[in-house]
């Protein structure tokens, strides 16, 4: 499973400097011809709400991260089978909200649940299209793939906040993924609908993002945020 660090981003300036020098994963010297795989319908149970918290002082709590994880095809028992991990998370970089994506694709090659999965080629293109919108939201890759060929990227904040709300509202999301080996895929997923706010309760995404605040002066250094979500 893709692993996050316990920290996020300390300043947007540091992130911008990092992103400015970052490159998308290099193209394969001999890429295979582009091949579009069939559309894959993911299950509602493949979507999870994620939130991480820290306490600013004894009386106040700030949210460190809010978003959704898509663990695609995890319920299948087929071997071999493809699986996907995508994390879409909002957090504060200084006083500015930032939304980042981390993700990778893998092949399960054994029925042994402890056996290592086979990383697929790195993602080189990633976009999300929300139901009711024609224009896709394209992720901007940052840095290089890690040892499992997982990547990280940034999303434009305003449309990305609509993407989080679309996931919360159980709108259909189409995810387009391009890989370094020339293959492309389309995934489609719809989250469970949260109906608690119909009864007057604040919904969980709103509650979490409402608590996203700039880090207050004097917060201990172990709460500082100095790199994009790691994988």
N, C-alpha and C positions, 0 to 999 in steps of 0.2 A: 504494500500500500504506500502511496506517496506520503512522505513525512514532512510536516511543517516544522520549522524552528519555533521556539517559544517566543521569538521576538518578531516585530513587524518593521515598519519604516520610520526612522527618526525625523527626517526632513524631506520635503519635496525636492529641495535643491540637490541633496545627495542622490536621490533617485534620478533626477533629470540628468545629472552628470554621468551616472552609471549608464542610463539608457542612451545617452548621446554617443557613447563609445561602443555600444553593444551592437552586435551583428546578429542577423538571423542565422540559424544553422546553415552551414555551407552546403551547397548543392553537391550531390554525389557526382564524382567525375564521369561515371558512366551510368546515368539514371536509366531505370527501366522505362519503357513506354508508359504514358499515363493510362491508368485503368480505373474506371469508376466502379466501385463495389456497389452491390444492391443497397437500397435504403434499409437501415436497421431501426426497428421500433424498440425503444427501451421501455422498461416497466416503470410505473409510478414509484415502486419500492426502490428504484435505483437512485432516487433523489433524496438528499438529506439536508436539513437546515443545520448550519454550523455557527457557533458563537464562542468567542474566547473573551475572558474577563480579567481585569485586574482592579485592585482597590487603590484609589488615589490617596485616601486617608481614611481614618476609622468611620467617617460618616458619609463618604461619597464613593460611588462606584462608577467607573467608566468601562464601556465596552471596548475591547481591544480589536475585535474583528467580527463582522457579520456577513453571512453569505450562504451559499449552497454548494454542496458537493454532489457530483454526478458519478456514481460508481456503476458504469454501464455493463450490463450482462452478467452481473455477479450472481444472479439467482440460477443461472443455467448450470447444468451438470455435464454438459457435453465436453468431450475431450477429443481433439483440441478445440479450443474456442477463443475468440477474441474478447478482451475486456478493455474498458476505458476508464480512466480516472481524470476528472476535470473538477477543479476547485475555483469558484468565482467568489471573491471576498472583498468587502469594502472595509477600509480602515482609515485612520487619520495620519497624514503626513504633515506634521506641524499643525497648521490650522485648516488644512485642505483635505477633503475626502479623496481617496484614491481607490480605484477598483482594479484588482489584479487577477490574473488567471494562472493557474499552474496545471499541468496535465501531461499525460502520456498514454500510450496504447501498448498493450501486452498480449501475449498468446499464452494461454494456460495449456500446458503440454502433459500434465500428469494428474491423475485422480488423487494423488497425495497432496493434501491441503498445505503441507509444509514445504513442498517442492517449489523451487524458484520458478517464477514465470519468465518467459522469454520476451525481452523488450523488442518491440517492433521499431521500425525506422523512426527517427525523430520527426515531430510535427514541424512543418515549415509554413503552414497557412491554417488559420483558424478563424471562423466567423460564426455568428449567431443571428438567426432571423426569427423575430417574434411574430406570433400569430397576429394578423391585422396590420403588419408593417411590411413593406416591400424591400426597404433598404436594410441590408445586413449590417450588423455591428462587427467590425473587423478588429481582431486583436493585433497588437504590435509586439512582436517577440522581443525579449530582452535577454541578452547574454547567450550562453551556449547550453546545449543539452547536458544533463548530468550523466552519471554512469549508467542509468537505466533509460537513457534517451528521453527523459521527461524534460519539458521546457517550461518557461514562465513568460508571461506577457502582461501588457497593460491594456486597459480598455478606456476609451473616452468616457469621462465620468458621467455626464448627463444621460446619454443613451444606455450606459451600463447600469445606472440606477433604475432605468425603466426595465432592463433585463431582469434585475433582481426582483422587481415588483411583478413582472410577468411570470417568473417562476413561482412567486408566492401566490399569485392569482390563478395558478394552474392553467395558464395559457400554453398552447403548443409551441415548443421551441425546436427549430431545425438547426442542427449543428453541422457545419461543413468543415471537414478536416483534410488537409493535404499533407502528404508525407515526403520525406527526402527521396524515397525510392520511386517517386512518380505516381503512386497510387493516391486516390482520393476516396472519401467516404462521406455519406450523409447519415447522421443520427437524428432521431426524432424522439422527443420526450415531453411528458406532461407531469407536473408535480401533483401531489394530493392537494385538494382545496381546503384551506383553513376556514372553517365556518364559525370559529369562536367569536370573532368580532361582530357577527350578525346579532349576537346577544348583548352587544355593548362593551365587550372586552377589547382591549387594545391588542392588535394582532402582533405576533411574535417578531416579524421583521421590523415593523414600525417601532416596537418597543426597543429592539436592539439598536437600530440606527439612531433612535432618539438619544441614546446614551453614548453615541460617538462624539467625544469632546476632544479639543486639543489637550495635549498633556500639560498639566498645571506646573507652575514653577516649583522646583524643589522635589519633583518626583525622583525616586532613587534611580541610579544609573541602570539597574537591572531591568527597569521598565522601559528604558530607552529603546528606540526602534531604528535599526541601522541598515537593514537590507530588505529587499523584496521577499515575500514568502518563499522559503526555500523548499526543495523537493526531497 
